[in-house]
């Protein structure tokens, strides 16, 4: 991924945004792009599981425990989710948002948001893409706390105070562990996706001034 970013950037610095577990992928890519990234933005970021008592506060606790202890069962679950995304997208949506809190509750009943997320689920779980999803989740649950010392890029953290998918203490941990972190904003009343919806316009506004 770092090679592809470098190729596309063609010598120019880029801004990288990582959301949720995608923050893990963004952080790993930035390790290999120390001079190629101008800003790294972590939204609703998931921190290393081994770095604190995070798991019990996560809405996806059972899934991550399954990945760690019953990897083959997790693969089957992922393909089952793909089947739901194709045949019963509303069912999959309601299953995943049953634990919504904060302003995510309002998003969960928003028809436009539901349509966009359902489309995203189909893209994630269908065809060969599910293998990439499984690969990334398996990589995330492995120890990676020590790699954060290798991230030197200017980092901004955006996190919802009510987030129950990536608990707020994850943001606080990442702030302390990433030496290049220059900004953290804990957004009151927001949870996981609602933080994404409010943080991205702010990030785009910053980029438009560059």
Residue pairs with C-beta under 8 A, 6 or more apart in sequence:
1 25
1 29
2 29
2 30
2 31
2 32
2 33
2 36
3 32
5 14
5 16
5 29
5 33
5 36
6 33
6 36
9 36
13 35
13 36
13 37
13 38
14 33
14 36
14 37
14 38
15 37
15 38
15 39
15 40
15 41
15 203
15 207
16 26
16 29
16 30
16 33
16 37
16 39
16 40
16 41
16 153
17 26
17 40
17 41
17 43
17 200
17 203
18 24
18 25
18 26
18 27
18 40
18 41
18 42
18 43
18 45
19 43
19 44
19 45
19 196
20 43
20 44
20 45
20 46
20 165
20 166
20 192
21 46
21 136
21 137
21 140
23 42
23 43
23 44
23 45
23 46
24 45
24 46
24 136
24 139
24 140
24 144
25 136
26 40
26 42
27 40
27 42
27 147
27 148
27 151
27 178
28 144
28 147
30 37
30 40
30 151
30 153
31 147
31 150
31 151
33 153
34 152
34 153
37 153
37 154
38 153
38 154
39 153
39 154
39 155
39 156
39 206
40 151
40 153
40 154
40 155
40 156
40 180
41 155
41 156
41 158
41 199
41 203
42 155
42 156
42 157
42 158
42 171
42 174
43 158
43 159
43 195
43 196
43 199
43 200
44 158
44 159
44 160
44 163
44 165
44 166
44 192
44 193
44 195
44 196
45 157
45 159
45 166
45 170
45 171
45 174
46 140
46 165
46 166
46 170
47 54
47 166
47 170
47 171
47 173
47 174
47 177
48 143
48 144
48 145
48 148
49 55
49 64
49 140
49 141
50 143
50 145
51 145
51 173
51 177
52 169
52 170
52 173
54 167
54 169
54 170
55 61
55 64
55 65
57 164
57 167
57 169
58 64
58 164
58 165
58 166
58 167
59 99
59 164
59 165
60 165
63 74
63 77
63 137
64 137
64 141
66 73
66 74
66 77
67 74
67 137
67 138
67 141
68 141
71 138
74 134
74 137
74 138
75 134
78 125
78 130
78 133
78 134
78 137
79 125
79 130
81 92
81 121
81 125
82 125
82 126
82 130
84 91
84 92
84 95
85 92
85 118
85 121
85 122
85 124
85 125
85 126
86 122
86 126
89 118
89 121
89 122
90 118
92 118
92 121
93 114
93 117
93 118
93 121
96 121
97 104
97 108
99 164
100 107
100 108
100 191
101 162
101 164
101 191
102 160
102 161
102 162
102 163
102 189
102 190
102 191
102 194
103 160
103 162
103 189
103 190
103 191
103 194
104 162
104 190
104 191
104 192
104 193
104 194
106 194
107 113
107 193
107 194
107 197
108 114
113 193
117 193
123 129
124 130
124 133
125 133
145 177
148 174
148 177
148 178
149 177
149 179
151 178
151 179
151 180
152 179
152 180
153 180
154 180
154 182
155 178
155 180
155 181
155 182
155 183
156 181
156 182
156 183
156 184
156 185
156 203
157 171
157 174
157 175
157 181
157 183
157 184
157 185
158 184
158 185
158 187
158 195
158 199
158 202
158 203
159 166
159 168
159 170
159 171
159 184
159 185
159 186
159 187
159 195
160 168
160 186
160 187
160 189
160 190
160 191
160 192
160 194
160 195
161 168
161 186
161 187
161 188
161 189
161 190
162 189
162 190
162 191
163 190
163 191
163 192
163 195
164 191
164 192
165 191
165 192
166 192
168 186
171 184
171 186
172 184
174 181
175 181
175 184
185 199
187 195
187 198
187 199
190 198
